[in-house]
Amino acid sequence: MLLLNVKLLKFAGFTQQKEGTGWIYPDGTFCYDVPVFTCSLDACFKWLWPKLKGRNKAIYFAFEGDGLCTCEIEISGFMEQPYGASESAKDSTPELAFCVALEKLIDTYF
Protein backbone atom coordinates (compact mmCIF):
# COMPACT_ATOMS: atom_id res chain seq x y z
CA MET A 1 0.00 0.00 0.00
CA LEU A 2 2.93 2.32 0.57
CA LEU A 3 3.95 2.14 -3.10
CA LEU A 4 0.35 2.79 -4.15
CA ASN A 5 0.17 5.85 -1.89
CA VAL A 6 3.47 7.20 -3.26
CA LYS A 7 2.21 6.74 -6.83
CA LEU A 8 -1.01 8.60 -5.97
CA LEU A 9 0.91 11.38 -4.19
CA LYS A 10 2.92 11.98 -7.36
CA PHE A 11 -0.25 11.91 -9.48
CA ALA A 12 -1.77 14.54 -7.16
CA GLY A 13 1.22 16.83 -7.69
CA PHE A 14 3.28 16.17 -4.56
CA THR A 15 7.04 16.10 -5.08
CA GLN A 16 9.27 13.86 -2.99
CA GLN A 17 12.48 15.34 -1.66
CA LYS A 18 15.47 13.07 -1.29
CA GLU A 19 14.09 9.78 -0.12
CA GLY A 20 12.96 9.93 3.48
CA THR A 21 13.38 13.70 3.92
CA GLY A 22 9.85 14.89 3.21
CA TRP A 23 7.50 16.08 0.50
CA ILE A 24 6.52 19.32 -1.18
CA TYR A 25 2.79 19.94 -1.51
CA PRO A 26 1.46 21.10 -4.90
CA ASP A 27 1.31 24.67 -3.48
CA GLY A 28 5.06 24.59 -2.67
CA THR A 29 4.76 23.98 1.08
CA PHE A 30 7.33 21.55 2.54
CA CYS A 31 6.02 18.84 4.87
CA TYR A 32 6.81 15.52 6.45
CA ASP A 33 3.19 14.40 6.81
CA VAL A 34 1.30 13.69 3.61
CA PRO A 35 -2.18 12.34 2.95
CA VAL A 36 -2.59 8.59 3.17
CA PHE A 37 -5.09 8.08 0.37
CA THR A 38 -5.60 4.39 1.06
CA CYS A 39 -7.06 5.32 4.46
CA SER A 40 -9.03 8.51 3.72
CA LEU A 41 -11.77 9.20 1.18
CA ASP A 42 -11.60 12.86 2.27
CA ALA A 43 -7.99 13.04 1.09
CA CYS A 44 -8.89 11.19 -2.13
CA PHE A 45 -11.60 13.68 -3.00
CA LYS A 46 -9.52 16.71 -1.98
CA TRP A 47 -6.33 15.83 -3.85
CA LEU A 48 -7.01 13.09 -6.42
CA TRP A 49 -10.53 13.61 -7.76
CA PRO A 50 -9.78 17.11 -9.18
CA LYS A 51 -6.78 15.70 -11.08
CA LEU A 52 -9.05 13.49 -13.18
CA LYS A 53 -9.60 15.65 -16.22
CA GLY A 54 -12.79 15.19 -18.16
CA ARG A 55 -16.11 16.81 -18.91
CA ASN A 56 -17.98 14.24 -16.86
CA LYS A 57 -16.81 12.20 -13.92
CA ALA A 58 -18.77 9.67 -11.89
CA ILE A 59 -17.99 7.33 -9.06
CA TYR A 60 -20.03 4.43 -7.75
CA PHE A 61 -19.60 2.42 -4.57
CA ALA A 62 -21.33 -0.89 -3.88
CA PHE A 63 -21.09 -2.67 -0.57
CA GLU A 64 -21.52 -6.40 -0.95
CA GLY A 65 -22.58 -9.18 1.39
CA ASP A 66 -19.06 -10.58 1.54
CA GLY A 67 -17.88 -7.45 3.38
CA LEU A 68 -16.05 -6.06 0.35
CA CYS A 69 -16.59 -2.76 -1.40
CA THR A 70 -16.58 -2.26 -5.16
CA CYS A 71 -15.66 1.11 -6.59
CA GLU A 72 -16.14 2.12 -10.22
CA ILE A 73 -14.78 5.39 -11.64
CA GLU A 74 -16.01 6.69 -15.00
CA ILE A 75 -14.57 9.64 -16.95
CA SER A 76 -15.66 10.98 -20.31
CA GLY A 77 -14.47 13.76 -22.60
CA PHE A 78 -10.72 13.59 -22.04
CA MET A 79 -7.58 12.79 -24.02
CA GLU A 80 -9.36 12.05 -27.30
CA GLN A 81 -11.15 9.09 -25.74
CA PRO A 82 -14.53 9.37 -27.50
CA TYR A 83 -16.29 6.89 -25.24
CA GLY A 84 -14.48 7.74 -22.05
CA ALA A 85 -12.90 5.32 -19.67
CA SER A 86 -13.90 3.35 -16.62
CA GLU A 87 -12.16 1.08 -14.18
CA SER A 88 -13.36 -0.75 -11.13
CA ALA A 89 -11.81 -2.50 -8.16
CA LYS A 90 -13.02 -4.51 -5.20
CA ASP A 91 -11.33 -4.31 -1.82
CA SER A 92 -11.90 -4.37 1.92
CA THR A 93 -12.52 -0.62 2.32
CA PRO A 94 -14.00 2.09 0.06
CA GLU A 95 -10.74 4.05 0.26
CA LEU A 96 -8.64 1.17 -0.93
CA ALA A 97 -11.11 0.20 -3.66
CA PHE A 98 -11.08 3.82 -4.91
CA CYS A 99 -7.28 3.95 -4.91
CA VAL A 100 -6.90 0.67 -6.79
CA ALA A 101 -9.49 1.69 -9.41
CA LEU A 102 -7.75 5.05 -9.82
CA GLU A 103 -4.37 3.33 -10.18
CA LYS A 104 -5.79 1.29 -13.05
CA LEU A 105 -6.96 4.50 -14.77
CA ILE A 106 -3.56 6.14 -14.23
CA ASP A 107 -1.72 3.13 -15.64
CA THR A 108 -3.95 3.00 -18.71
CA TYR A 109 -4.67 6.65 -19.59
CA PHE A 110 -2.33 9.06 -17.81
N, C-alpha and C positions, 0 to 999 in steps of 0.2 A: 504494500500500500504506500510505502514511502516513495518509491519510484513513480507511482501513479500521481501522487500529490505534487512531486517536483515537476513532472511533465505538465500538470494542470497549472501550477504556479507560473511556469514559463509561458504557457498559452495565454494566461491572464495579463501578462506584461511585467511580471516580477523578474528581476535580474539577480542572479546569485553572485555574490562576491566570491573571492577565493573560497574554496570548499571549507565549510564549517565556520566561516566568519560572519555570516549574516546575509541579508537580502536587501534589495532596494525596491520599494513599492513603485508602481507605475507613475506616481506623482513625484518621485525622486527622493522620498523619505527613506532613510536607512533604518533597518530594524533587525532584531534577532527573532522575534515572534512573527510567524506568518500564518495565514489561514490554513486550517487542515480541512480541505474540501471533503474528504472521505468521511468526515464526522459532522459536517454542518451544512444543511441546505441553505441556511441564511448566507453563508460565505459563498456557496455555489451561485446563488441568485445575485449576489452583490458583485462578484468579480468575474464569473464565467459566462453567465447568461448573456450579458451585454456584448460579449466578444463574438457571439454567434451572429454573423452578418446574414441578413436575409429580409425580404419584405414581410414574410410571415413565419412565426415561430410558434410551436406548440409542444407541450410536454404532457405526458399522461403517466399516472401512477396507478398500478393495480396491486392490491394486497391479496394474496392467495391463501388458501387454506393450509398450505404447507409451511406457513410462516415466512415465506419469501416475498419480496417486493419486485415487481417488474416496472421498469421505467422505459418509456419510448419518447424519443426526441425527434421532432419533424421540423425541417427548415425548407422554405421554398424561396425562389427568387434570388439566388446567389450564385456567383462563379459560373455563369453560363450553364447551370444545371436546370434545364427546362422543367423537369418534373420534381425538382427538389431532392431532398435526401432524408432518410430516416434510419435510425439505429435504435436497437433496444438491448436491454440487459436485465438479468434477473440476479438479485443478490439478497443478502440478509437484512439490509437496511435501505431506505429510500436514498440516502446520501451516496452510498456505495454503488447502488444501481445506476443513479444519475451519472456518477463519475465514470463508470465503466462504459455506459452508452455514449457519453461525450468523448471518451478516449477513442472509441471506434470511429466517430465522426471526424475527429482530428486526424487520425491515421489515414482515413480514406480521402478527405476533402480539403484539409488545410495544410 
